[in-house]
Amino acid sequence: MTDDRLLQDTTSPHTAITGYTLEAHNWYDGAVLADYAANTYSTLLVEGEAAGGGIYTDNADGTYSLDIQVTCKAVLIAKNAAGTAFYKKPVGANLFLKLEGDNQGSISP
């Protein structure tokens, strides 16, 4: 399944932004942005879990896409052009996103 995300700047009106790197990392209980940015407790999703190894494709219109092959708990990390992590979604230390993969149909949260 394809997971699509829209990156927008924080100014009003919120405009779509391109040229960034969006990564899907395996979720680790309690880890914060710094942990994920340094890959201290997490790793990118790899081939077999996601096509492209956890790196979203920049569609040049503000949307970023990733083909998820295995349903998993993940966090998304946005990095600027210099490779510095500046945003984690979800923001909390013990929160994760459920990315639904090709290996099964939709499951409840």
C-alpha positions, 0 to 999 in steps of 0.5 A: 500500500502507498502511504502519502504524506503532505509536508507544509511549512509552518507559516500562514497560509501553509504551503506545501514544501519540497526538497526535504527527506522524509523517513519511516523509522521502526518505532521504539518505546520512549525514544525522542526525536534526537534518538531517531535522528541519530538512529540510536534506538531505531532503524529505517524501514528496510527493503521488504518492509518498504520499497525504497528502504524507508525513504519517502519519494518526493513527488515535487508537489509537497507530497511524499510517498512510500510503498509499505509492504508490511504493517508496522509501528513507525515514526516519521522523521523529516530532515532538511537539505543538510540532513538535520532532523527537524520534525518527528510525527507523532511528536510524543515520545511513546506515540507511533503511527500504524503504517498498513502494508501489503501483507494484510487488509485494513486493520483497526487501530 
